[in-house]
Amino acid sequence: MDDTATLEADLLYEVSDGIGRITFNRPQARNALTFNMYRRLAEICMAAGNDRSLKVLILTGAGDKAFASGTDINQFRAFSSPQDAIDYETRIDQVLGTLEQCQVPIIAAINGVCAGGAGIAACCDIRIGTRTAKFGFPIARTLGNCLSMDNYARAAALIGLARLKDLIMRARLMDAQEMLAGGLLSEVTADEESLLPRAQSLAEEVASLAPLTLWATKEALRRVRDRLIPAGADADLIVAVYTSRDFKEGVEAFLAKRKPRWTGA
């Protein structure tokens, strides 16, 4: 299968009656994203602004295990320099920024774990989930990496600084009820089968409203948050973490399915 065919199979996109649905379709890998999938996601979001017929996007993951589990870990093995770390976080921030700046509202339909893909969910405008939904950034237990400041800011804007610190410093996940109580989820569906129909119903509701009002609201709130983060302010943190022996150990341990041995170096 060539790269184009693989990408079309890994990230599904369909539009019907003004509502687009993007599905991360790698359930065998808990919907981990390749760089090509990130690129395609950004392309769809950029094109949405030029399509007056498109009113809403729905993001979801195939299967019942995960919404998205972030970047495919195998791709970290190619890192060999500090610039690789900076380039990676810059690349992901550009994709997430494009998702966040998409001119149409985006609804995340979350079934299962939303861990590595928590940054993607945080960029969406409305999130709903099943009772199995979980959210967090368990990086202190898995890879030993860090987030960009933009990603920290997105998550903190949703759940607050104190709860975000608790999640990351305990490497734990919020369950659906905590997500609902904290405002991260708008609602929890009765079961898995009702998730996408409910997302479709919400999309139809949002699609009926004034599109410029929705766009201006999204953009204004994004600008408020972005005023707090100087460009490049996190480069030293990213380099220190991604070039550490601990990060290399985290990647190899994750792929070998063993517990990492942290040294703090």
C-alpha angles and dihedrals in degrees: 000000000000125000094262093051091046092051092048089053094044097048116033121199128183134162127205128170094346096311120109123201123202117192124191097219109191101099091156087064095038087257095295111177125238119209089255090056091051089050093050091048090054092047092054092049093048092048091050091074091061096048111082090184093061111086107165140010126214120203121198142149128240119246129016102276106072145005090209131326099206127242119002101258094220088072091066092065089077093063110116107152143035088255090061088061094048092045092050096051091042090051093049092045090053091053093046090045090054089049091049093047094048105133094226126064117264124213119199115209104198122198117170127344121001101186115124086022093053090104090057092050090049090059093056122095100222127023128194127172149178125252088266093059116124130179134195151099106254092174094130088066101036119034104356092230130127139231128249117256089251090057093047089049094050092051094043091051088056103042107011132255096272095052091044091053090048091052096048099037091050094036089226135145128231113234123223095268093051089046090052094046091048093050094247090117121043091205145347118232123226094245145345094272093059096050101086095038088053091047088051091050091050090047091053090050093050092044090060093061132086105287096204092054090052093046094048091049092051093047096045093052091047091052092050091056096042093057088071097059122069113210114262095009092131100048094105092051094048094048093047093052102037094047094048126111087236092062092050089048091049093053094048093044092049093051092045090048093234133123113271120240106225120204102169092241 
